[in-house]
Amino acid sequence: MNKSQTWSIVKLSAGNCEIILSDKVGDDNLEIVEQWGPFSSQEEAIARRVGLIRAGKCQPV
């Protein structure tokens, strides 16, 4: 795995949030409503997503 990868959290039109590689954020097939990041590790992105769910900004999957 490439150590220079960064991760982002994106809120999709359905209301749930997904963690994706930051270089995939511009893909046209994603209906992104809101975005957070980039984060240096997937673990950090997961922790931030939990916080967003608790804050009511994202729906749990």
C-alpha positions as a Markdown table, in Angstrom:
| # | Residue | x | y | z |
|---|---|---|---|---|
| 1 | Met | 0.0 | 0.0 | 0.0 |
| 2 | Asn | 1.2 | 3.5 | -0.8 |
| 3 | Lys | 2.0 | 5.4 | 2.4 |
| 4 | Ser | 1.2 | 8.7 | 0.8 |
| 5 | Gln | -2.5 | 7.9 | 0.4 |
| 6 | Thr | -5.0 | 10.2 | 2.1 |
| 7 | Trp | -8.6 | 9.4 | 3.0 |
| 8 | Ser | -11.7 | 11.6 | 2.9 |
| 9 | Ile | -15.2 | 11.2 | 4.3 |
| 10 | Val | -18.0 | 12.0 | 1.9 |
| 11 | Lys | -21.7 | 12.4 | 2.6 |
| 12 | Leu | -23.7 | 10.9 | -0.2 |
| 13 | Ser | -27.2 | 12.0 | -1.3 |
| 14 | Ala | -28.7 | 9.1 | 0.6 |
| 15 | Gly | -27.4 | 10.7 | 3.9 |
| 16 | Asn | -24.8 | 8.1 | 4.7 |
| 17 | Cys | -21.1 | 8.8 | 4.8 |
| 18 | Glu | -18.4 | 6.7 | 3.2 |
| 19 | Ile | -14.6 | 6.7 | 3.6 |
| 20 | Ile | -12.9 | 6.8 | 0.3 |
| 21 | Leu | -9.4 | 7.5 | -1.0 |
| 22 | Ser | -9.1 | 11.3 | -1.5 |
| 23 | Asp | -8.1 | 10.9 | -5.2 |
| 24 | Lys | -11.6 | 9.3 | -5.8 |
| 25 | Val | -13.5 | 12.4 | -4.6 |
| 26 | Gly | -13.8 | 13.9 | -8.1 |
| 27 | Asp | -15.4 | 10.8 | -9.6 |
| 28 | Asp | -18.6 | 11.7 | -11.4 |
| 29 | Asn | -20.4 | 8.5 | -10.3 |
| 30 | Leu | -20.5 | 9.7 | -6.7 |
| 31 | Glu | -23.3 | 12.1 | -5.6 |
| 32 | Ile | -21.4 | 13.9 | -2.9 |
| 33 | Val | -23.3 | 16.3 | -0.8 |
| 34 | Glu | -20.6 | 17.2 | 1.7 |
| 35 | Gln | -16.9 | 16.3 | 2.2 |
| 36 | Trp | -14.5 | 16.2 | 5.2 |
| 37 | Gly | -10.7 | 15.6 | 5.0 |
| 38 | Pro | -8.2 | 14.6 | 3.7 |
| 39 | Phe | -7.0 | 12.6 | 6.7 |
| 40 | Ser | -3.5 | 10.9 | 6.8 |
| 41 | Ser | -4.8 | 7.5 | 7.7 |
| 42 | Gln | -7.9 | 5.4 | 7.3 |
| 43 | Glu | -8.1 | 4.9 | 11.1 |
| 44 | Glu | -8.3 | 8.7 | 11.6 |
| 45 | Ala | -11.0 | 8.9 | 9.0 |
| 46 | Ile | -13.0 | 6.2 | 10.7 |
| 47 | Ala | -12.7 | 8.0 | 14.1 |
| 48 | Arg | -13.9 | 11.2 | 12.5 |
| 49 | Arg | -16.8 | 9.5 | 10.8 |
| 50 | Val | -18.0 | 8.1 | 14.2 |
| 51 | Gly | -17.9 | 11.7 | 15.5 |
| 52 | Leu | -20.0 | 12.9 | 12.5 |
| 53 | Ile | -22.5 | 10.2 | 13.1 |
| 54 | Arg | -22.8 | 11.1 | 16.8 |
| 55 | Ala | -23.1 | 14.8 | 15.8 |
| 56 | Gly | -26.0 | 13.9 | 13.5 |
| 57 | Lys | -24.3 | 15.0 | 10.3 |
| 58 | Cys | -24.2 | 11.4 | 8.9 |
| 59 | Gln | -26.5 | 8.4 | 9.0 |
| 60 | Pro | -25.1 | 5.1 | 10.2 |
| 61 | Val | -24.8 | 2.5 | 7.6 |
